[in-house]
Every structure is written in structure tokens, then in C-alpha cells.
Amino acid sequence: MAERLEQVAGHLSNTHSRGLLNGEVAIITGTYFQDYKYAKGIGRSAALLFAKEGAKVVVSDLDEKKAQVVVDEIKAAGGDAFAVGGDVGSEEFPKKIVDATIQKFGKINHIVNNAGFTYDRMLHTMPDDAFDIIMKIHVRAPFRLVRAAAPYMRLKGDDRLANRSIVNVSSVAGLHGNVGQANYAAAKAAVTGFTKTIAKEWGAFNVRANTVAYGHVLTRLTAAKESGATIEIDGKKVALGVPGAKPAGTSLPADAKSFPHIPLARPGTADEAAAAMLFLASPLASYVSGHTLEVTGGMGI
């Protein structure tokens, strides 16, 4: 045991000196971004940040052209990445992205299940398809991707000493519920149980699994619904955003009167949200597993 702890400590020290994720491979889903002043998308910010810390990043999104834009940004900054397009909910997606990752980089260290969207309706008017698609994308899709990656993460011998983790994205809606989001709240609550199960089943292989639960972060999901942002699901356009929300960029700097429910008196940015993902994936969290990290500015305390 003492010898193993020394090996882990040495790996931690060496990795940190060259970047928190130096040489590691990370799959990040949902890297779509909107051209808002502050709302650039958590997935994009995470991809850029992971690459900056030395990771080789597999950038994935429904629209491969948009994913490629993020790849180009990473490469322009001297990083290494490639794009994999596709619907995370499709039957063939997990095998497609896992096979592509292994062919390109030969290993998988981290999976960040970030892809998702909202499909809001009041409970008594919510159709079955609105409930089912949210569960499919937020719960079934991460489960299938993690399962597909199992042969490359449940390693034995010296290979198990490598830094490996799963980071799943939840929300304050999953912790406390939210009006108009019975589907989203149920899905995000399920993510927490799923993550804890991975932590218990894969801990023996030195794979950590954690959840990050976001509050009000400036992205396309919290931008004004009137801005017209949509996503196409099964041939139908689903409107994104919050009705009457303040336009992105008007809420910073802090304004306590505008955000009385947030102790920090402002929404978070995508970069701040991505930093939490980096922490959970990095060796700085080497003894953190099965945890739900609330990134909310204090909302809900």
C-alpha cells in the first residue's frame, strides 16, 4: 500500500509540473457554442481548458462542423484534438467515438458527459416524447458511452495508476426540482445515482466518477428564449432558453438586485463551469469520487 501511494504521489507531482492533464486523453461531448458575449458553451470552454492543461481532446457535438471549429481553436493554440460528430443518443454513437479515440490516441483517460438540452413543459401538459428524449440524452446516452469505454478504463496492473475519471453533468434542477422541468429534473437526479454507481463499481480500477451540478451559468440554455435559439430533435425544432431572460452580457458585473437568489449576485460563465470539470478530472481530485460538486455561486444553500 505504501509503495502504491508513493507511485500515485509521484504521478501527481510529475503531471502537475507539465500540465494537470499532460498526455491524457479526454472525450468531451456537447461542445456546441453560441456567439453570445458571455455564453460560449461549457463544452467548448472545457475542451479549450483541458487542451491548455496538456490533454488530447476528442471534441464531439451533434454538428461536426461546429465541433471542428473548437478543434481548430485548440490546434491554433498548440494543442492536440480531433472532432467526432453525431447524436449522442443514437445507437451507433458510443462505438463510433470510442473506436475513433482509440485509433487516434490509443487510450481514454476521461469522459465528460456534457451534451444536453432542455425541453420545458409544465407537468400536466408535458407529452411523452418531451420526457423520453430528455431521459435518453441525459441518462441513457452517458450510460451507453461509459459502458462502451469500459474495456479501456477498467485496467489492471500498473496501467490502473494512470489518472482516469468520469465527469457527468447535472443541475440544481436535479437536486431541488424546477418548475416546467419535470423531465430535466428527473434526468439530472438520475445522473447523480448513475455516477455514484460508477464510483462504487470502478473504484477498484482507480477510475473516479463525479458529478458537477450547475446553477445559473450563461449558456444557450439560460439565454433569452426570444433570441430564437433552437435544436432539432427527431425532425422537430425545440426552442432553447428561458422566456424573458436578460440578454447574455447584461448581468455582469454583479448586481445583487437582479440575482437575489445567488449569494455571489451573478450568473457563472462557461469558463468558470469548465474549471470545475477540470478540477474533478485532474490529479488535484485524486481522492474525490462519488461526489456531486455544486457550482452555483451559492444558490440553494
matplotlib code that plots the C-alpha trace (Angstrom):
import matplotlib.pyplot as plt

x = [0.0, 2.8, 4.5, 1.4, 0.7, 4.3, 3.7, 0.4, 2.1, 4.9, 2.5, 0.6, 3.7, 5.1, 1.8, 1.2, 4.6, 3.8, 0.1, -2.7, -3.7, -0.4, -0.6, -4.0, -7.0, -10.4, -13.7, -16.0, -19.5, -21.6, -19.1, -21.7, -21.4, -23.4, -21.9, -23.0, -20.8, -20.6, -22.4, -19.8, -20.8, -19.5, -18.3, -16.2, -14.7, -13.9, -12.3, -10.1, -9.2, -8.4, -6.2, -4.4, -3.6, -2.0, -4.9, -5.5, -9.2, -11.9, -14.3, -17.9, -21.1, -24.3, -22.9, -19.4, -18.7, -19.1, -17.0, -14.3, -14.3, -13.4, -10.7, -9.2, -9.1, -7.2, -4.7, -4.2, -3.1, -0.7, -3.0, -4.0, -7.6, -10.0, -13.7, -16.3, -19.8, -23.0, -26.1, -25.1, -28.4, -28.0, -27.4, -24.0, -22.5, -20.7, -18.8, -18.1, -16.5, -14.7, -13.2, -12.1, -10.5, -8.6, -7.5, -6.2, -4.8, -4.7, -6.3, -9.1, -8.4, -11.5, -15.1, -17.0, -20.7, -21.7, -24.2, -27.7, -30.6, -33.9, -37.4, -39.6, -43.3, -45.5, -46.0, -49.7, -49.1, -45.8, -46.1, -44.4, -41.8, -40.6, -40.0, -38.5, -36.0, -34.6, -34.1, -32.5, -29.9, -29.1, -29.2, -29.2, -26.6, -24.0, -24.6, -24.0, -20.9, -19.3, -20.2, -18.6, -15.4, -15.2, -12.6, -10.2, -10.9, -11.2, -7.5, -5.3, -1.6, 0.5, -1.9, -4.5, -2.3, -3.0, -5.3, -8.8, -12.2, -15.8, -17.4, -21.2, -23.2, -26.2, -28.0, -29.7, -32.9, -31.8, -31.1, -34.1, -36.6, -37.7, -41.0, -41.6, -38.7, -40.1, -38.3, -35.0, -35.1, -35.8, -32.9, -30.4, -31.3, -30.7, -27.3, -26.2, -27.2, -25.6, -22.3, -22.2, -22.7, -19.7, -17.6, -18.5, -18.1, -15.0, -13.1, -11.1, -9.7, -8.7, -11.4, -13.0, -16.6, -18.1, -21.0, -20.9, -24.3, -24.6, -26.7, -27.3, -24.5, -24.6, -25.1, -27.6, -29.9, -30.2, -30.2, -33.5, -35.8, -36.8, -33.4, -34.6, -32.0, -33.3, -32.1, -33.5, -34.6, -36.1, -37.0, -38.7, -37.2, -37.1, -36.8, -33.9, -33.6, -35.6, -38.6, -37.8, -34.3, -31.9, -29.7, -26.3, -23.8, -26.2, -25.8, -22.1, -20.7, -22.6, -26.0, -27.4, -30.9, -31.1, -30.0, -31.1, -31.2, -27.4, -25.1, -22.4, -25.1, -24.4, -24.6, -21.5, -19.6, -18.8, -15.2, -16.0, -18.2, -15.4, -12.9, -15.0, -14.8, -11.1, -10.7, -12.7, -10.8, -7.4, -5.0, -5.9, -9.1, -7.3, -9.1, -12.5, -15.0, -18.8, -19.1, -21.6, -19.9, -22.4, -21.2, -23.9, -22.5, -24.1, -27.6, -29.7, -27.7]
y = [0.0, 2.5, 1.8, 2.4, 5.7, 6.8, 6.0, 7.9, 10.9, 10.8, 10.7, 13.6, 15.8, 15.0, 15.6, 18.9, 20.2, 19.7, 20.5, 19.0, 16.6, 16.2, 13.5, 12.3, 11.8, 13.3, 12.8, 15.8, 15.7, 18.7, 21.3, 23.5, 27.2, 30.3, 33.6, 35.4, 37.8, 35.6, 32.4, 30.4, 27.0, 24.9, 22.1, 24.4, 26.1, 22.6, 21.4, 24.5, 24.3, 20.6, 21.1, 24.0, 21.7, 19.2, 16.8, 15.4, 16.2, 14.4, 17.2, 15.9, 17.6, 17.0, 19.3, 18.1, 21.5, 23.3, 20.7, 21.3, 25.0, 24.1, 21.7, 24.5, 26.8, 24.1, 23.4, 27.1, 27.4, 24.4, 21.7, 18.3, 17.4, 16.0, 16.2, 13.4, 14.5, 12.7, 12.4, 11.1, 9.4, 7.3, 3.6, 3.7, 6.8, 5.2, 2.7, 5.3, 7.8, 5.2, 3.4, 6.7, 7.8, 4.5, 4.6, 8.2, 8.3, 4.7, 5.3, 7.0, 8.8, 10.9, 11.1, 14.3, 13.8, 17.3, 17.1, 18.0, 20.5, 21.4, 20.7, 22.5, 22.0, 22.1, 18.7, 18.4, 19.4, 17.5, 15.0, 11.6, 12.4, 15.5, 13.3, 10.4, 12.4, 14.2, 10.9, 9.4, 12.2, 13.0, 9.5, 6.7, 8.3, 8.8, 5.3, 3.8, 5.9, 4.9, 1.3, 1.3, 2.7, 0.1, -2.1, 0.9, 2.2, -0.9, -1.6, -3.7, -3.7, -0.6, 0.8, 1.4, 4.0, 6.4, 9.3, 8.4, 9.8, 10.2, 13.6, 13.7, 16.9, 17.5, 20.6, 22.3, 21.2, 17.6, 18.5, 20.6, 20.3, 23.2, 24.5, 23.4, 20.9, 17.6, 15.7, 17.6, 17.4, 13.7, 13.1, 15.2, 13.5, 10.1, 11.3, 11.5, 7.9, 6.7, 8.5, 7.1, 3.6, 4.0, 5.2, 2.1, -0.4, 1.1, 2.4, -0.8, 0.1, 3.6, 5.2, 8.2, 9.3, 12.6, 14.8, 18.6, 20.3, 23.7, 26.6, 29.6, 29.6, 31.8, 29.5, 29.0, 27.1, 30.2, 32.9, 34.6, 32.2, 35.2, 35.1, 32.2, 29.5, 26.1, 22.5, 19.9, 16.7, 13.9, 16.3, 18.8, 22.2, 22.6, 26.2, 26.8, 29.3, 31.0, 33.2, 36.8, 36.1, 39.0, 39.0, 37.5, 40.1, 42.4, 40.5, 41.2, 42.7, 41.6, 43.1, 41.8, 43.2, 41.2, 37.9, 37.9, 34.1, 33.8, 34.9, 35.9, 38.1, 37.0, 34.0, 32.0, 31.9, 28.9, 29.2, 29.0, 26.0, 24.3, 24.9, 22.7, 19.9, 20.3, 20.1, 16.9, 15.3, 16.4, 14.8, 17.6, 15.5, 12.2, 11.2, 12.6, 10.1, 9.7, 13.4, 16.0, 19.3, 22.2, 25.1, 27.6, 30.8, 29.7, 29.3, 26.9, 26.9]
z = [0.0, 0.9, -2.4, -4.3, -2.5, -3.4, -7.0, -7.1, -5.3, -7.9, -10.8, -9.3, -8.9, -12.4, -14.1, -12.4, -13.5, -17.2, -17.1, -15.0, -17.8, -19.6, -22.2, -21.1, -23.5, -22.8, -24.6, -24.2, -25.6, -26.4, -27.5, -29.4, -28.7, -29.5, -30.4, -27.3, -25.4, -22.3, -23.4, -25.3, -24.1, -21.3, -23.6, -25.7, -22.7, -21.2, -24.4, -24.6, -20.9, -21.0, -24.0, -22.3, -19.5, -21.8, -22.7, -26.1, -26.6, -28.6, -29.4, -30.0, -31.0, -33.0, -35.7, -36.6, -38.3, -35.0, -33.2, -35.8, -35.1, -31.5, -32.7, -34.9, -31.9, -29.8, -32.6, -33.2, -29.5, -29.9, -28.6, -30.0, -30.8, -33.4, -34.0, -33.9, -35.0, -34.1, -31.9, -28.5, -28.3, -31.5, -31.3, -33.1, -31.4, -28.4, -30.5, -33.1, -30.7, -28.6, -31.7, -33.2, -29.9, -29.5, -33.2, -32.9, -29.4, -28.1, -24.8, -22.8, -19.5, -19.1, -20.3, -19.8, -20.5, -21.2, -24.1, -23.4, -23.7, -22.2, -23.4, -21.0, -20.4, -17.3, -15.9, -16.7, -20.4, -21.0, -23.8, -23.5, -26.2, -24.3, -21.2, -23.1, -25.2, -22.2, -20.4, -23.5, -23.9, -20.3, -18.8, -21.4, -23.6, -20.8, -19.6, -23.1, -23.7, -20.3, -20.9, -24.4, -22.9, -20.1, -21.8, -21.9, -18.4, -16.2, -16.4, -14.2, -13.1, -13.5, -16.0, -13.3, -11.7, -14.5, -13.8, -15.1, -14.4, -15.5, -15.1, -15.5, -15.7, -13.5, -12.4, -9.4, -11.1, -10.4, -6.7, -6.0, -8.9, -11.1, -12.4, -16.0, -15.9, -14.6, -17.4, -17.0, -13.1, -13.2, -15.7, -13.8, -10.5, -12.2, -13.3, -9.6, -8.9, -12.1, -11.1, -7.6, -9.0, -11.4, -8.4, -6.5, -9.4, -10.9, -7.9, -7.7, -11.1, -9.9, -12.0, -10.3, -11.1, -10.1, -10.9, -11.4, -10.7, -12.3, -11.2, -13.4, -16.0, -19.0, -22.0, -24.8, -22.3, -20.0, -22.7, -23.6, -25.4, -27.5, -29.1, -31.2, -30.5, -31.3, -31.6, -34.0, -32.3, -34.4, -37.1, -34.7, -33.7, -29.9, -28.6, -26.2, -23.4, -20.7, -21.5, -20.7, -19.5, -19.5, -22.7, -22.2, -21.2, -19.2, -15.9, -15.4, -13.3, -10.2, -9.5, -6.2, -7.0, -10.3, -8.7, -5.1, -5.1, -5.8, -3.0, -5.5, -7.1, -10.7, -13.0, -13.7, -17.0, -19.2, -18.3, -14.6, -15.2, -17.2, -14.4, -12.1, -14.7, -14.9, -11.2, -11.0, -13.9, -12.6, -10.1, -7.7, -7.1, -7.0, -3.8, -4.8, -6.2, -6.0, -5.2, -6.5, -6.8, -6.8, -9.0, -8.3, -6.8, -3.6, -5.0, -3.0, 0.2]

ax = plt.figure().add_subplot(projection="3d")
ax.plot(x, y, z, "-o")
ax.set_aspect("equal")
plt.show()
